[in-house]
């Protein structure tokens, strides 16, 4: 089980990463999402998208299966994973074990999902998900540019507010208003971007919020 952090907390983290994220997204045709991860594995449970399984409490500590090999872990030990669950998608998990008992193991840390050559397209969110990751995001998008990971373009400042192309329905947003986009980044990889307008002018718009990365 992965616990979610509060929206307000994630938005604040997103603001801290705003300049870094917008620069990184603009330098290459790739997307990168990172955020906090809080994992609870019940005895016998496998962490989705990995081969990490919590066996249970042993005489020397927590017993974990990683790629079929047993590892004995103590509090403070690392519990990491790195793989390519889909073509062009890299997943990295870096956590530390904070507690364990006969029923469950708990670890906290960060995740990173890197997506090379994304092909965003609008689509409904899948009804079921093998795993969801939620990352704070912040973007400064120039006029005529597309919000990273979406098909929404910032057209510029208008008397009705910030104008977008690619939104369903009303194309304007004012400072403090929300903007949500749901779609695919690749086959079998979905994004729900939920951001708010922090500032906009004739040249650019600043957005901050969360990105939910979904593996169905």
LOKE-388023 format. One record per residue (C-alpha): residue in one letter; x negated, y, z negated. Coordinates in steps of 0.05 Angstrom, whole numbers, padded with zeros to 5 digits, always signed. Example, Ala and Ser with C-alpha at 12.3 -4.5 7.8 and 13.67 -1.06 7.14 Angstrom:
<pts>
A-00246-00090-00156 S-00273-00021-00143 
</pts>
This chain:
<pts>
X+00000+00000+00000 X-00026+00070+00017 X-00002+00127-00025 X+00011+00194+00008 X-00017+00260-00016 X+00030+00320-00023 X+00043+00363+00039 X+00020+00426+00003 X-00045+00394-00017 X-00058+00369+00054 X-00043+00437+00084 X-00093+00470+00037 X-00146+00420+00057 X-00128+00434+00130 X-00141+00508+00121 X-00210+00492+00094 X-00225+00452+00157 X-00192+00500+00205 X-00254+00528+00240 X-00290+00462+00242 X-00231+00425+00271 X-00214+00476+00324 X-00287+00479+00346 X-00294+00403+00348 X-00230+00394+00388 X-00252+00445+00439 X-00321+00416+00452 X-00303+00349+00483 X-00242+00311+00508 X-00233+00273+00443 X-00193+00278+00378 X-00216+00265+00307 X-00173+00261+00245 X-00198+00252+00174 X-00163+00254+00107 X-00157+00225+00038 X-00139+00152+00029 X-00110+00119-00033 X-00104+00043-00026 X-00071-00009-00071 X-00079-00081-00050 X-00038-00133-00086 X-00067-00202-00099 X-00068-00239-00033 X-00054-00177+00008 X-00095-00156+00069 X-00107-00083+00085 X-00074-00070+00154 X-00121-00062+00213 X-00177-00095+00173 X-00196-00164+00148 X-00204-00139+00076 X-00163-00184+00029 X-00159-00180-00046 X-00166-00251-00073 X-00157-00233-00146 X-00194-00226-00211 X-00256-00270-00219 X-00304-00283-00277 X-00353-00229-00250 X-00304-00178-00223 X-00256-00167-00165 X-00261-00220-00111 X-00251-00194-00041 X-00253-00228+00027 X-00286-00186+00082 X-00288-00218+00151 X-00279-00285+00117 X-00337-00277+00068 X-00325-00270-00006 X-00353-00209-00041 X-00351-00194-00115 X-00338-00121-00131 X-00342-00078-00193 X-00311-00010-00208 X-00347+00043-00168 X-00368-00005-00114 X-00356+00012-00041 X-00300-00019-00001 X-00311+00003+00072 X-00288-00017+00141 X-00305+00003+00212 X-00273-00024+00275 X-00242-00009+00343 X-00169-00030+00333 X-00151-00004+00403 X-00192+00013+00465 X-00220+00082+00456 X-00198+00086+00383 X-00249+00082+00326 X-00227+00072+00254 X-00272+00085+00194 X-00252+00073+00122 X-00298+00094+00065 X-00271+00081-00005 X-00294+00066-00076 X-00259+00018-00123 X-00229+00054-00183 X-00193-00004-00217 X-00171-00076-00211 X-00136-00130-00250 X-00104-00197-00238 X-00047-00164-00199 X-00079-00111-00155 X-00141-00073-00133 X-00143+00002-00124 X-00192+00044-00084 X-00196+00116-00061 X-00236+00152-00008 X-00228+00178+00062 X-00209+00153+00131 X-00230+00177+00200 X-00194+00160+00265 X-00231+00180+00329 X-00193+00179+00395 X-00232+00184+00460 X-00198+00206+00524 X-00129+00215+00494 X-00069+00219+00540 X-00015+00255+00499 X+00056+00244+00522 X+00121+00258+00485 X+00153+00196+00454 X+00196+00179+00393 X+00160+00153+00332 X+00161+00077+00328 X+00213+00047+00280 X+00160+00004+00246 X+00087+00016+00232 X+00030-00030+00213 X-00007+00029+00183 X+00001+00105+00177 X-00054+00155+00162 X-00040+00227+00145 X-00094+00280+00158 X-00096+00355+00145 X-00106+00395+00208 X-00118+00467+00227 X-00124+00496+00297 X-00137+00563+00329 X-00108+00556+00399 X-00122+00607+00452 X-00069+00635+00499 X-00056+00587+00555 X-00087+00529+00517 X-00054+00465+00492 X-00049+00446+00419 X-00098+00387+00411 X-00064+00319+00415 X+00001+00347+00443 X+00032+00372+00507 X+00051+00440+00477 X+00018+00502+00506 X+00013+00569+00472 X+00039+00621+00522 X+00026+00683+00479 X+00060+00736+00437 X+00130+00757+00456 X+00182+00803+00424 X+00217+00740+00398 X+00154+00712+00367 X+00100+00664+00389 X+00121+00632+00454 X+00106+00559+00472 X+00114+00516+00533 X+00130+00442+00525 X+00177+00448+00465 X+00247+00421+00469 X+00298+00477+00462 X+00281+00544+00432 X+00209+00561+00452 X+00194+00614+00400 X+00164+00612+00330 X+00150+00667+00279 X+00097+00669+00225 X+00113+00615+00173 X+00157+00575+00221 X+00146+00501+00231 X+00129+00465+00295 X+00134+00389+00303 X+00111+00345+00361 X+00119+00270+00365 X+00087+00228+00418 X+00033+00179+00440 X-00041+00192+00441 X-00053+00124+00474 X-00013+00061+00483 X+00002+00033+00414 X-00022+00097+00380 X+00026+00152+00359 X+00020+00222+00331 X+00069+00263+00291 X+00041+00334+00286 X+00076+00378+00235 X+00046+00447+00230 X+00065+00519+00212 X+00047+00584+00245 X-00002+00622+00202 X-00018+00679+00250 X-00011+00696+00323 X-00027+00753+00371 X-00036+00763+00445 X-00100+00722+00447 X-00090+00662+00400 X-00047+00627+00349 X-00069+00596+00283 X-00034+00533+00259 X-00041+00489+00197 X-00007+00427+00172 X-00012+00352+00178 X-00022+00299+00231 X+00007+00230+00219 X-00030+00176+00259 X+00013+00115+00268 X-00008+00045+00289 X+00056+00006+00304 
</pts>
